[in-house]
Amino acid sequence: MNKKLLLSLVLSFSFILLAACGSDDTSGDGDSDSNGDGEGEGEVDDSLLAQLQEEGKVTIGFANEKPYAYEEDGELKGAAVDIAAAVFAELGIEEMDSQLADFGQLIPGLNAQQFDVITAGMAINPDRCENVDFGEPEMMYGEGLIVQKGNPLGITSYKDIADNPDITVSVMAGATENEFLKTEGVDAGQIQSADDIPATFSAVESGRADATTGTEMTIKMALESADTDALEFVNEFEQPDVEGVPSYGAAAFHSDSDDLREAYNEKLAELKEDGTVAELLEANSFSEEMNAVPSDITTEKVCGGNV
């Protein structure tokens, strides 16, 4: 083989090798600029937060539970809704696409990615913390009890229900009160499940159940809206001594949405600091004295059962 032919073969082989290496380098590390716009794929921010900010819209799942989140005349209202709207506005997301769901379907819907976030004053608890990532607490609240007018069975606590196996209580499916009742000794057979608050009222009013329970503000305001003389709110109700009372309500996020949750928490902290959150709570019939979250309460503590 002459020198010219050998040199030609070497040069040809070198060219092929360099081309192959160049091809592997540009496609294998995710930084190729295949669209010619000067930005490689690895530099594109495809996070949920970035997507929502680009679209200017967030999809929120909520339960019709006044005064946390509810629909009235086709409009989404409530303390949790107003707080979320204020936070997302700070993030440059002005539009909220609201989706109504039964309370018990909020977490499954979030995990199925039907919603970007769920907000309905949902109580943070260790069990729920295994299924979703909560934002920081936005509000604090206790429990309440509604019975037939005159309270014929003299029910003033969950223990009263536990002590009388003939008493039945109607509770919204998925609500924390289901576990609170059981913790206080109420037998599962005494608990009836209902889709929403009006359904629990109907059960008590008709005599199918003797009482219903829920978060204090929710059932008190729902009773006012129901405008019925057949039911009454138990003012002497004894708060259960169980883990999770008082409850701390927060927005919840999919476990893969860390960027969105962290950005939400950052803006939420700023709105707490400047008094905006307190104003929004008061505008929705809460009080800063009873419902504002103490500064030392964090989601991490509540999820860990350390509150």
VOTOR-698894 format. One record per residue: residue in one letter; y, z, x negated of N, C-alpha, C in turn. Coordinates in steps of 0.2 Angstrom, whole numbers, padded with zeros to 4 digits, always signed. Layout:
// residues N
AYZXYZXYZX ...
END
This chain:
// residues 307
M-0006+0000-0004+0000+0000+0000+0006+0000-0004 N+0011-0005-0003+0017-0005-0007+0022+0000-0006 K+0027+0001-0010+0031+0007-0009+0036+0006-0003 K+0038+0000-0002+0042-0002+0004+0039+0000+0011 L+0032-0002+0011+0028+0000+0017+0028+0007+0018 L+0026+0011+0013+0025+0018+0013+0031+0022+0015 L+0037+0019+0012+0044+0022+0014+0045+0021+0021 S+0043+0015+0024+0045+0014+0031+0041+0018+0035 L+0034+0019+0034+0030+0024+0038+0032+0031+0038 V+0035+0033+0032+0037+0040+0031+0043+0041+0036 L+0048+0036+0035+0054+0037+0039+0053+0037+0047 S+0048+0032+0048+0046+0032+0055+0043+0038+0058 F+0039+0041+0054+0035+0047+0056+0041+0053+0057 S+0045+0053+0052+0050+0058+0052+0055+0058+0058 F+0056+0052+0060+0061+0051+0066+0057+0053+0072 I+0050+0052+0073+0047+0054+0078+0046+0061+0079 L+0045+0065+0073+0044+0072+0073+0051+0075+0075 L+0057+0073+0072+0063+0076+0074+0065+0075+0081 A+0063+0069+0084+0064+0068+0091+0060+0073+0095 A+0054+0074+0093+0049+0078+0097+0052+0086+0097 C+0054+0088+0091+0057+0095+0090+0063+0095+0094 G+0067+0090+0094+0073+0091+0098+0072+0091+0105 S+0067+0088+0107+0065+0088+0115+0063+0095+0116 D+0058+0098+0112+0056+0104+0114+0061+0110+0114 D+0066+0109+0109+0071+0114+0109+0076+0114+0115 T+0077+0108+0117+0082+0108+0123+0079+0109+0129 S+0073+0108+0130+0070+0110+0137+0066+0116+0137 G+0064+0119+0131+0060+0125+0131+0064+0131+0132 D+0071+0131+0130+0074+0138+0130+0079+0139+0136 G+0079+0134+0141+0083+0134+0147+0090+0133+0146 D+0092+0131+0140+0099+0130+0139+0101+0122+0139 S+0097+0118+0141+0098+0111+0141+0104+0109+0146 D+0107+0104+0144+0113+0102+0148+0111+0095+0152 S+0106+0096+0156+0103+0089+0159+0108+0086+0163 N+0112+0090+0166+0117+0087+0171+0123+0084+0168 G+0124+0085+0161+0130+0082+0158+0136+0086+0159 D+0136+0092+0162+0143+0095+0163+0145+0100+0158 G+0141+0101+0153+0143+0105+0147+0140+0112+0148 E+0136+0113+0154+0134+0120+0155+0126+0120+0155 G+0123+0123+0151+0115+0123+0152+0113+0127+0157 E+0107+0126+0159+0104+0130+0165+0104+0137+0164 G+0103+0140+0158+0102+0147+0156+0109+0150+0157 E+0115+0146+0158+0121+0149+0159+0123+0149+0166 V+0119+0146+0170+0121+0146+0177+0120+0153+0181 D+0125+0156+0184+0123+0163+0187+0121+0162+0194 D+0114+0162+0195+0111+0161+0201+0110+0168+0205 S+0113+0173+0203+0112+0180+0207+0115+0179+0214 L+0112+0184+0218+0114+0184+0225+0121+0185+0226 L+0124+0190+0222+0131+0191+0222+0135+0185+0221 A+0133+0181+0216+0137+0175+0214+0137+0170+0220 Q+0131+0170+0223+0130+0165+0229+0134+0167+0235 L+0134+0174+0236+0138+0176+0242+0145+0175+0241 Q+0147+0176+0235+0154+0175+0233+0156+0168+0233 E+0152+0164+0231+0153+0156+0232+0154+0154+0239 E+0149+0157+0243+0149+0155+0250+0154+0159+0254 G+0156+0165+0252+0161+0169+0256+0158+0172+0262 K+0152+0173+0262+0148+0175+0268+0142+0179+0266 V+0141+0185+0270+0135+0189+0269+0132+0190+0275 T+0125+0190+0275+0121+0191+0281+0119+0198+0282 I+0121+0202+0287+0120+0209+0288+0115+0210+0294 G+0110+0214+0293+0106+0216+0298+0108+0223+0301 F+0109+0224+0307+0111+0230+0310+0108+0232+0317 A+0107+0238+0318+0105+0241+0325+0110+0243+0329 N+0109+0242+0336+0115+0243+0340+0115+0251+0342 E+0118+0254+0337+0118+0262+0337+0125+0264+0336 K+0128+0266+0341+0135+0268+0340+0135+0275+0338 P+0140+0277+0334+0146+0274+0331+0145+0271+0324 Y+0139+0270+0322+0137+0267+0315+0138+0260+0315 A+0134+0256+0319+0134+0249+0319+0132+0247+0326 Y+0136+0243+0330+0135+0241+0336+0139+0235+0338 E+0136+0232+0343+0139+0225+0346+0143+0227+0352 E+0149+0225+0353+0153+0226+0359+0157+0219+0360 D+0156+0216+0366+0160+0210+0368+0159+0205+0362 G+0153+0205+0359+0151+0199+0354+0154+0201+0348 E+0157+0207+0347+0160+0209+0340+0156+0214+0337 L+0155+0214+0330+0151+0219+0327+0156+0225+0325 K+0155+0231+0327+0159+0237+0326+0155+0242+0323 G+0159+0248+0321+0156+0254+0319+0158+0256+0312 A+0157+0262+0311+0159+0265+0304+0156+0262+0298 A+0149+0261+0299+0145+0257+0293+0148+0250+0293 V+0149+0247+0298+0151+0240+0298+0158+0239+0295 D+0163+0244+0297+0169+0244+0294+0170+0245+0287 I+0165+0250+0284+0165+0251+0277+0162+0245+0273 A+0157+0242+0276+0154+0236+0273+0159+0231+0272 A+0163+0230+0278+0168+0224+0278+0173+0225+0273 A+0175+0232+0272+0180+0233+0267+0178+0232+0260 V+0171+0234+0259+0168+0233+0252+0167+0226+0250 F+0165+0222+0255+0163+0215+0254+0170+0211+0253 A+0175+0213+0256+0182+0210+0256+0184+0211+0248 E+0183+0217+0246+0185+0218+0239+0181+0214+0234 L+0175+0212+0236+0171+0208+0232+0172+0200+0233 G+0177+0199+0237+0179+0192+0239+0175+0189+0244 I+0171+0193+0248+0167+0190+0253+0170+0192+0260 E+0173+0188+0263+0177+0189+0269+0173+0189+0276 E+0168+0185+0276+0164+0183+0282+0157+0187+0282 M+0156+0191+0288+0150+0194+0289+0146+0191+0295 D+0140+0188+0293+0136+0185+0298+0131+0190+0301 S+0133+0193+0307+0129+0199+0309+0123+0197+0313 Q+0117+0201+0312+0111+0199+0315+0108+0206+0318 L+0108+0206+0325+0105+0211+0329+0098+0212+0328 A+0095+0218+0327+0088+0219+0326+0087+0226+0329 D+0080+0227+0331+0078+0234+0332+0079+0238+0326 F+0080+0245+0326+0081+0249+0320+0075+0248+0316 G+0069+0249+0319+0063+0248+0315+0061+0242+0312 Q+0065+0237+0313+0064+0230+0310+0069+0229+0305 L+0074+0233+0303+0079+0232+0298+0076+0232+0291 I+0072+0236+0289+0069+0236+0283+0064+0230+0282 P+0059+0229+0287+0055+0223+0286+0059+0217+0285 G+0065+0216+0289+0069+0210+0289+0072+0210+0283 L+0074+0215+0280+0078+0215+0273+0073+0212+0268 N+0067+0215+0268+0062+0214+0263+0059+0206+0264 A+0060+0204+0270+0058+0197+0271+0064+0192+0270 Q+0069+0195+0267+0075+0192+0265+0078+0188+0271 Q+0078+0191+0277+0081+0188+0283+0089+0190+0282 F+0090+0196+0279+0096+0199+0278+0098+0200+0271 D+0104+0200+0269+0106+0201+0262+0107+0209+0261 V+0109+0212+0267+0110+0219+0267+0109+0222+0274 I+0107+0228+0274+0107+0231+0281+0111+0237+0281 T+0115+0238+0287+0119+0244+0287+0120+0246+0294 A+0118+0253+0295+0118+0255+0302+0118+0263+0301 G+0121+0265+0296+0121+0273+0295+0114+0275+0293 M+0110+0271+0291+0103+0272+0290+0102+0278+0285 A+0099+0283+0287+0098+0289+0283+0094+0288+0276 I+0096+0290+0271+0092+0289+0265+0087+0294+0265 N+0081+0292+0263+0075+0297+0262+0070+0295+0257 P+0066+0299+0254+0062+0297+0249+0057+0291+0251 D+0054+0291+0257+0050+0286+0260+0053+0279+0260 R+0059+0279+0263+0063+0273+0263+0065+0270+0256 C+0066+0275+0252+0068+0273+0245+0063+0269+0241 E+0056+0270+0244+0051+0266+0241+0051+0259+0243 N+0054+0258+0248+0054+0251+0251+0061+0247+0250 V+0066+0250+0250+0073+0247+0249+0077+0251+0243 D+0082+0248+0241+0087+0251+0236+0093+0253+0240 F+0094+0259+0241+0100+0261+0245+0106+0261+0240 G+0112+0259+0243+0119+0260+0240+0120+0268+0240 E+0126+0269+0237+0128+0276+0237+0130+0279+0244 P+0129+0285+0246+0130+0288+0253+0137+0286+0255 E+0138+0285+0261+0144+0283+0264+0146+0288+0269 M+0142+0292+0272+0143+0297+0278+0138+0302+0278 M+0139+0308+0281+0135+0313+0282+0134+0315+0289 Y+0128+0317+0292+0128+0319+0299+0122+0323+0300 G+0122+0326+0306+0116+0331+0308+0112+0328+0314 E+0108+0332+0317+0104+0330+0323+0107+0332+0329 G+0105+0329+0335+0107+0331+0342+0101+0330+0346 L+0102+0333+0352+0097+0333+0357+0100+0332+0364 I+0097+0328+0368+0099+0327+0375+0093+0328+0380 V+0095+0332+0385+0089+0334+0390+0092+0332+0397 Q+0088+0334+0402+0090+0333+0409+0095+0338+0411 K+0099+0336+0415+0105+0340+0417+0103+0347+0419 G+0106+0352+0416+0104+0359+0417+0099+0362+0412 N+0097+0357+0408+0092+0359+0403+0086+0364+0406 P+0082+0361+0411+0078+0365+0415+0072+0369+0411 L+0071+0366+0405+0065+0369+0401+0068+0373+0395 G+0075+0374+0395+0078+0378+0390+0077+0376+0383 I+0077+0369+0381+0076+0367+0375+0082+0367+0370 T+0082+0371+0365+0088+0371+0360+0086+0369+0353 S+0080+0368+0352+0077+0366+0345+0071+0362+0345 Y+0069+0359+0339+0063+0356+0339+0057+0361+0339 K+0058+0367+0337+0053+0372+0338+0051+0373+0345 D+0056+0373+0349+0055+0374+0356+0050+0369+0359 I+0051+0363+0357+0047+0357+0359+0040+0358+0356 A+0039+0360+0350+0033+0362+0346+0029+0367+0350 D+0033+0372+0352+0029+0378+0355+0027+0377+0362 N+0029+0371+0366+0027+0370+0372+0024+0363+0372 P+0017+0362+0372+0014+0356+0372+0015+0351+0378 D+0017+0354+0383+0019+0350+0389+0025+0346+0389 I+0029+0348+0384+0036+0344+0383+0035+0338+0379 T+0038+0333+0382+0038+0326+0378+0045+0324+0376 V+0045+0321+0371+0052+0319+0368+0052+0311+0367 S+0057+0308+0369+0057+0300+0368+0062+0299+0361 V+0059+0295+0357+0063+0294+0350+0063+0287+0349 M+0068+0284+0346+0069+0277+0344+0064+0276+0338 A+0060+0270+0339+0055+0268+0334+0059+0267+0327 G+0056+0270+0322+0058+0269+0315+0064+0275+0313 A+0066+0279+0318+0071+0284+0317+0068+0290+0313 T+0072+0293+0309+0070+0298+0305+0068+0304+0309 E+0070+0305+0315+0068+0310+0319+0061+0311+0321 N+0057+0305+0321+0050+0305+0322+0047+0310+0317 E+0049+0310+0310+0046+0314+0305+0049+0321+0305 F+0055+0321+0307+0058+0328+0308+0054+0332+0313 L+0053+0329+0319+0049+0333+0324+0042+0335+0322 K+0039+0331+0318+0032+0332+0316+0032+0338+0311 T+0038+0338+0306+0038+0343+0301+0040+0350+0305 E+0043+0350+0310+0044+0356+0314+0038+0358+0318 G+0033+0354+0318+0027+0356+0322+0025+0353+0328 V+0030+0348+0330+0028+0344+0336+0023+0339+0335 D+0018+0340+0340+0012+0335+0339+0014+0328+0341 A+0010+0324+0337+0012+0317+0338+0011+0314+0345 G+0006+0317+0349+0005+0316+0356+0011+0317+0360 Q+0016+0322+0358+0021+0323+0362+0027+0319+0361 I+0027+0314+0356+0032+0309+0355+0031+0303+0357 Q+0036+0300+0362+0035+0294+0364+0040+0289+0360 S+0038+0283+0359+0042+0278+0355+0046+0274+0360 A+0052+0272+0358+0056+0268+0362+0060+0263+0358 D+0062+0257+0360+0065+0252+0356+0072+0254+0354 D+0076+0257+0358+0083+0259+0357+0085+0265+0361 I+0091+0267+0360+0094+0273+0363+0094+0273+0370 P+0097+0267+0373+0096+0267+0381+0089+0268+0384 A+0084+0266+0380+0077+0266+0382+0075+0274+0382 T+0078+0277+0377+0076+0285+0377+0079+0288+0383 F+0086+0286+0384+0089+0290+0390+0086+0288+0396 S+0083+0282+0397+0080+0280+0403+0073+0284+0404 A+0070+0286+0398+0064+0289+0399+0065+0297+0401 V+0071+0300+0399+0072+0306+0401+0075+0307+0408 E+0079+0302+0409+0082+0302+0416+0077+0301+0422 S+0072+0297+0420+0066+0295+0425+0061+0301+0425 G+0061+0305+0420+0056+0311+0420+0050+0309+0416 R+0050+0303+0413+0044+0301+0409+0044+0305+0402 A+0050+0308+0400+0051+0312+0394+0055+0318+0396 D+0055+0323+0393+0059+0329+0394+0065+0329+0390 A+0065+0326+0384+0071+0326+0380+0071+0320+0375 T+0077+0319+0372+0077+0314+0367+0082+0316+0361 T+0081+0314+0355+0084+0316+0350+0086+0310+0345 G+0092+0311+0342+0094+0306+0337+0100+0309+0333 T+0103+0305+0329+0108+0308+0325+0114+0310+0330 E+0117+0316+0328+0122+0319+0333+0127+0314+0336 M+0131+0311+0331+0136+0306+0334+0133+0301+0338 T+0128+0298+0336+0125+0292+0340+0123+0294+0347 I+0119+0299+0348+0117+0301+0355+0123+0304+0359 K+0128+0307+0356+0133+0310+0360+0138+0305+0362 M+0139+0300+0358+0144+0294+0360+0140+0289+0365 A+0133+0289+0364+0129+0285+0368+0129+0288+0375 L+0129+0294+0376+0129+0298+0382+0136+0297+0386 E+0141+0297+0382+0148+0296+0385+0148+0289+0388 S+0145+0284+0384+0146+0277+0387+0141+0276+0393 A+0136+0280+0393+0131+0279+0398+0134+0281+0405 D+0139+0286+0405+0142+0288+0411+0137+0291+0416 T+0133+0295+0414+0128+0298+0419+0128+0305+0420 D+0127+0308+0426+0127+0315+0427+0120+0318+0427 A+0115+0313+0425+0108+0316+0425+0106+0319+0419 L+0110+0318+0414+0108+0320+0407+0114+0325+0404 E+0112+0329+0399+0117+0333+0396+0116+0333+0388 F+0121+0334+0384+0120+0335+0377+0119+0343+0376 V+0115+0345+0372+0113+0352+0370+0118+0354+0365 N+0123+0358+0367+0128+0360+0362+0126+0366+0358 E+0121+0369+0360+0118+0375+0357+0112+0373+0352 F+0111+0366+0351+0106+0364+0347+0105+0367+0340 E+0099+0369+0338+0098+0372+0332+0096+0367+0327 Q+0100+0366+0322+0098+0360+0317+0091+0362+0314 P+0087+0357+0313+0080+0358+0310+0081+0360+0303 D+0077+0364+0300+0077+0366+0293+0072+0362+0289 V+0073+0356+0289+0069+0351+0286+0072+0347+0280 E+0068+0344+0276+0071+0340+0271+0074+0334+0274 G+0080+0332+0273+0083+0326+0276+0089+0328+0281 V+0090+0334+0282+0095+0337+0286+0099+0341+0282 P+0106+0340+0282+0109+0334+0285+0107+0328+0282 S+0108+0322+0285+0106+0316+0283+0112+0312+0280 Y+0111+0308+0275+0116+0304+0272+0115+0297+0273 G+0120+0293+0276+0119+0286+0278+0122+0282+0273 A+0118+0276+0272+0121+0271+0267+0118+0264+0269 A+0121+0259+0266+0119+0252+0266+0113+0252+0262 A+0108+0247+0263+0102+0246+0259+0101+0239+0257 F+0098+0238+0251+0098+0231+0248+0091+0230+0246 H+0089+0224+0246+0082+0222+0243+0082+0224+0236 S+0076+0225+0234+0075+0228+0227+0076+0223+0222 D+0077+0217+0223+0079+0212+0218+0086+0210+0218 S+0090+0214+0222+0097+0213+0222+0101+0218+0219 D+0099+0220+0213+0103+0225+0209+0110+0223+0208 D+0112+0217+0206+0118+0215+0205+0123+0216+0211 L+0120+0214+0217+0124+0215+0223+0125+0223+0224 R+0120+0227+0224+0120+0234+0225+0125+0237+0220 E+0125+0236+0214+0129+0239+0209+0136+0237+0210 A+0138+0231+0212+0145+0229+0213+0147+0232+0220 Y+0143+0233+0225+0145+0236+0231+0146+0243+0229 N+0142+0247+0226+0143+0254+0224+0150+0255+0220 E+0151+0250+0216+0158+0251+0212+0164+0250+0216 K+0164+0246+0221+0169+0245+0226+0170+0251+0231 L+0164+0253+0233+0163+0259+0237+0166+0265+0234 A+0165+0266+0228+0168+0272+0225+0175+0271+0224 E+0178+0266+0223+0185+0265+0223+0188+0266+0230 L+0185+0264+0235+0187+0265+0242+0187+0272+0244 K+0182+0276+0242+0181+0283+0243+0187+0286+0239 E+0189+0284+0233+0194+0288+0229+0201+0287+0232 D+0202+0281+0235+0209+0280+0238+0210+0282+0245 G+0204+0285+0248+0205+0287+0255+0203+0282+0260 T+0201+0276+0259+0200+0271+0264+0194+0273+0268 V+0188+0275+0264+0182+0277+0268+0184+0282+0273 A+0187+0288+0271+0189+0293+0275+0193+0291+0282 E+0197+0286+0281+0201+0283+0286+0197+0279+0291 L+0192+0275+0288+0187+0271+0292+0183+0276+0296 L+0181+0281+0293+0176+0286+0297+0180+0289+0303 E+0186+0291+0301+0190+0294+0307+0192+0290+0312 A+0193+0283+0311+0194+0278+0316+0188+0277+0320 N+0182+0279+0318+0176+0278+0322+0173+0285+0325 S+0178+0290+0326+0176+0296+0329+0173+0301+0324 F+0172+0300+0318+0169+0304+0313+0175+0309+0311 S+0174+0314+0307+0179+0318+0304+0178+0319+0297 E+0183+0319+0293+0182+0320+0286+0179+0326+0284 E+0180+0332+0288+0178+0338+0286+0170+0339+0287 M+0168+0336+0293+0161+0336+0295+0156+0330+0292 N+0159+0325+0291+0155+0319+0290+0156+0315+0283 A+0161+0318+0279+0162+0315+0272+0157+0318+0268 V+0155+0313+0263+0149+0315+0259+0152+0319+0253 P+0149+0325+0251+0152+0329+0245+0151+0325+0239 S+0155+0326+0234+0156+0322+0228+0149+0322+0224 D+0146+0328+0225+0140+0329+0220+0134+0326+0223 I+0134+0323+0229+0128+0320+0232+0127+0313+0230 T+0122+0311+0228+0121+0304+0226+0114+0302+0229 T+0113+0295+0229+0107+0292+0231+0101+0294+0227 E+0102+0294+0221+0097+0296+0216+0094+0303+0218 K+0099+0308+0219+0097+0315+0221+0093+0315+0228 V+0095+0311+0233+0092+0311+0240+0085+0308+0239 C+0085+0302+0236+0079+0299+0235+0073+0303+0232 G+0076+0307+0227+0071+0311+0223+0070+0318+0227 G+0072+0319+0233+0071+0325+0237+0075+0331+0234 N+0080+0330+0230+0083+0335+0227+0090+0338+0230 V+0090+0336+0237+0096+0338+0241+0094+0342+0246 
END
